[in-house]
Amino acid sequence: MDQKVLESYRKAGKISVQVRQEVLAKIRPGMKILDLAEMIEKRIVELGGHPAFPVNIGINEITAHYTPAVNDETVIKPGDLVKIDIGVHVDGYVSDQAFTYCSEKNDMIAAAVKAVDAGIAAIRPGVKVSEISRAIQEAVKHTGFGVIVNLTGHGLEQYVIHGSPSIPNVENENGHVLEEGDVVALEPFITESNGVVKDSEPVEIFSFLQPKPVRVPEARKILEMSAAEYNGLPFCRRWIVSKGISQFKTSFSIRQLESVDALTSYPVLKESRGKPVAQAEHTIIVGNPSIVITK
């Protein structure tokens, strides 16, 4: 891996670690998740990085893709399982990290950490995806819990968050072999027994798909920002509103852009049975030894 690229990954990871430490020092029941999200995204910029995607804050059965809306009043309650997924990029090179907070002891949090650590321990040049998945599954099995079977870890590339390969958290026959210099994120989602997530509302996160002609000036501006300012990485409505476009015009413009396939959306993902979920995630540069940039 080029030294400059490695330095960018390391810087992104260092910022992510510091933000995590600051979050854990401040998060508490009674806190609005909107305040938490804005604090996280602001600190990423202050520390010299950029958000790679709007921070995801999923409570209990809300598993992924929930970021607060402009006037979100959601408050963390005692005992909530709060999953915080933070992406930081430096020159497009992304660190992807997630952790779970709860004001009360919850064994699923420890199970998620054990699972991701088992996957990390299996990573080396020449390892098959199936071997990593097996290590994660075995670690979860020993905790007595299950995983979300239709969510996976993933590869990372410059300005690409969900690249190849996908790394399932259950046993499979994927023969893809990791090579030195590959960058991957492992992210097991733990629940009481194996389950799945389903698409749900609301939808607040979007990303650039392709250029399309649109009449509304605000829609053109949003499309331009999604391609140029955000470099195709995900963004959210509140980011657009913060640029001076009203909530109404933002929503109207996004609907128009979706209708012509200029943007793609990221529906909130919820555990299909309504069961609470814990998550842990780290980003790893494959090598001898591998480098976990988010620890």
JOQUI-V771388 format. One record per backbone hydrogen bond with DSSP energy under -1.0 kcal/mol. CO is the residue of the C=O (numbers start at 0). NH is the residue of the N-H. If there is no record, write none. Layout:
CO&NH  CO&NH
This chain:
1&5  2&6  3&7  4&8  5&9  6&10  7&11  8&12  9&13  10&14  11&15  12&16  13&17  14&18  15&19  16&20  17&21  18&22  19&23  20&24  22&25  22&26  27&30  30&75  31&35  32&36  33&37  34&38  35&39  36&40  37&41  38&42  39&43  40&44  41&45  42&46  43&48  44&47  49&88  55&84  57&82  58&61  59&276  60&270  63&268  65&56  68&71  73&32  75&29  76&79  80&59  81&100  82&57  83&98  84&55  85&96  86&51  87&94  88&49  89&92  91&158  92&89  94&87  96&85  97&280  98&83  100&81  105&108  106&110  107&111  108&112  109&113  110&114  111&115  112&116  113&117  114&118  115&119  116&120  119&122  123&126  126&177  127&131  128&132  129&133  130&134  131&135  132&136  133&137  134&138  135&139  136&140  137&141  139&142  139&144  145&190  146&194  147&150  152&166  153&184  154&162  156&159  159&156  162&154  166&152  173&129  175&128  177&125  178&181  181&285  182&155  183&283  184&153  185&281  187&279  188&147  189&277  190&145  194&148  195&271  197&269  203&236  204&265  205&234  206&263  215&219  216&220  217&221  218&222  219&223  220&224  221&225  222&226  223&227  224&229  225&231  229&232  234&205  235&239  236&240  237&241  239&242  239&244  240&243  245&249  246&250  247&251  248&252  249&253  250&254  251&255  252&256  253&257  254&258  255&259  256&261  256&262  257&260  261&208  261&209  263&206  267&199  268&62  268&63  269&197  270&273  277&189  280&97  281&185  282&292  283&183  284&290  285&180  290&284  291&294
